Amino acid sequence: MRVLLLALAGCGYRFTGTSSLADQGIRRVAIPVFTNATAEPRIEQPFTESLIREFTRARGVRVTTVAEADATVEGAVKSVDVATVTLERTGLAQEYRVTVYLDVKLRRARDGQLLWHDANVRWHKEYQAPQDPLINEDRKRDAIQKVAEELGRELYFRISGGF
């Protein structure tokens, strides 16, 4: 058992539930719009909205303005990559993978202390590649939306249980 615990600790795993946002005195959280360091217009919007939605669904923490918050979630969409996953026999793309990279922090309002930080948040989703470029762009946007929804849930759990 001791070996398993040491192995888990060495791999970055930690047991959640030992402390929470409420245990840290955080009852109100601000989530300003993430910054966008990519060439994708408005890519920060679905990620911000998804995280707000997840915190709003949770009990015990209220989403509020920066002025009223006990802590602020600061986020940046660092990059978005689209890669071909599979090719048809003709050499045309059949499936793509969109991968989004974020930098997310939770900072206490009263003293600016960094409570939680992950500079390398990464999530991806595959989508089918139609030959029509307009439909392809729509599917890429849909995949980014799904990434944002899944990542919003994941980030909520990481942030709220990351103490």
C-alpha positions in Angstrom: 0.0 0.0 0.0 2.8 2.4 0.9 4.4 1.8 -2.6 1.1 2.7 -4.3 0.8 5.9 -2.3 4.3 6.9 -3.1 3.8 6.1 -6.8 0.6 8.1 -6.9 2.2 11.1 -5.2 5.2 11.0 -7.5 2.9 11.1 -10.6 1.2 14.2 -9.6 -2.0 12.5 -8.3 -3.4 13.9 -5.1 -6.4 12.9 -3.0 -9.2 15.4 -3.4 -11.7 16.3 -0.8 -9.2 17.2 1.9 -9.8 20.9 1.4 -12.1 22.9 -0.8 -12.8 26.5 -1.8 -15.1 27.0 1.2 -12.3 25.7 3.5 -10.1 28.4 2.0 -12.8 31.0 2.9 -13.8 31.4 -0.8 -17.5 31.8 -1.1 -17.6 34.2 -4.1 -15.6 33.8 -7.3 -15.1 36.1 -10.2 -14.5 34.7 -13.7 -13.6 37.6 -16.1 -13.4 36.8 -19.8 -10.3 34.8 -20.6 -7.6 36.4 -22.7 -7.1 35.2 -26.2 -3.5 34.8 -27.4 -4.5 33.0 -30.6 -5.6 34.0 -34.1 -9.0 32.4 -33.5 -11.6 35.1 -33.1 -13.6 35.0 -29.8 -12.2 31.5 -28.9 -12.0 32.7 -25.2 -15.8 33.2 -25.0 -16.9 29.5 -24.8 -14.2 28.7 -22.3 -15.2 31.5 -20.0 -18.9 30.8 -20.4 -18.4 27.1 -19.7 -16.4 27.7 -16.5 -19.0 30.2 -15.3 -21.8 27.7 -16.0 -20.0 25.0 -14.0 -19.4 27.3 -11.0 -23.0 28.5 -11.1 -24.3 24.9 -11.0 -22.2 24.1 -7.9 -23.4 24.8 -4.4 -21.4 26.8 -1.9 -19.6 29.2 -4.3 -21.3 32.1 -6.0 -20.1 33.7 -9.3 -19.8 37.5 -8.8 -17.9 40.5 -9.9 -14.2 41.0 -9.3 -15.0 43.8 -6.8 -17.1 41.4 -4.7 -15.1 38.2 -5.1 -13.0 36.3 -2.6 -11.0 34.9 -5.5 -10.7 35.4 -9.2 -10.2 32.8 -11.9 -7.8 34.2 -14.5 -7.6 32.3 -17.8 -5.8 32.6 -21.1 -6.3 30.6 -24.3 -2.7 30.2 -25.3 -3.0 28.3 -28.5 -5.3 26.1 -30.7 -3.9 23.5 -33.0 -5.7 21.5 -35.7 -4.0 18.3 -36.9 -5.0 15.7 -39.4 -5.8 12.4 -37.6 -6.7 10.1 -40.5 -6.4 10.4 -44.3 -8.6 8.9 -47.0 -6.9 6.8 -49.7 -6.8 9.9 -51.9 -4.7 11.7 -49.4 -7.4 14.1 -48.2 -8.1 14.6 -44.6 -10.9 12.4 -43.2 -10.7 13.4 -39.5 -9.1 16.3 -37.6 -8.2 16.8 -34.0 -8.5 20.3 -32.5 -6.4 20.8 -29.4 -6.7 23.9 -27.2 -4.1 25.0 -24.6 -4.9 27.2 -21.7 -3.2 28.8 -18.7 -5.6 29.1 -15.7 -5.1 30.5 -12.2 -7.1 31.0 -9.1 -5.9 34.1 -7.1 -7.2 35.2 -3.7 -8.6 38.7 -3.8 -7.5 40.1 -0.5 -3.7 39.4 -0.9 -3.3 38.3 -4.5 -1.9 34.9 -3.4 -1.9 32.3 -6.1 -4.1 29.5 -4.8 -4.1 27.2 -7.8 -2.4 27.3 -11.2 -2.0 25.1 -14.2 -0.1 26.7 -17.1 -0.5 23.7 -19.3 -4.2 22.8 -19.5 -4.8 20.9 -22.7 -7.9 19.3 -24.1 -8.8 17.9 -27.5 -11.6 16.7 -29.6 -11.8 14.9 -33.0 -14.2 15.8 -35.8 -15.0 14.6 -39.3 -13.5 16.5 -42.2 -16.0 17.3 -44.9 -14.6 18.5 -48.3 -16.6 21.8 -48.1 -14.4 24.4 -46.3 -17.3 26.2 -44.9 -18.8 23.1 -43.3 -15.3 22.2 -42.1 -15.0 25.5 -40.3 -18.4 24.9 -38.7 -17.3 21.5 -37.5 -14.1 22.9 -36.1 -16.1 25.5 -34.2 -18.5 22.8 -32.9 -15.4 20.8 -31.7 -14.0 23.8 -30.0 -17.4 24.3 -28.2 -17.3 20.7 -27.1 -13.8 21.1 -25.8 -14.9 24.2 -23.9 -17.8 22.3 -22.3 -15.7 19.3 -21.2 -12.9 21.5 -20.1 -15.2 23.7 -18.1 -16.3 20.7 -16.0 -12.7 19.5 -15.7 -11.4 22.9 -14.6 -14.2 23.3 -12.1 -13.2 20.0 -10.4 -9.5 20.8 -10.6 -9.9 24.3 -9.1 -12.5 23.4 -6.5 -10.6 20.3 -5.3 -7.0 21.4 -5.9 -6.0 22.4 -2.3 
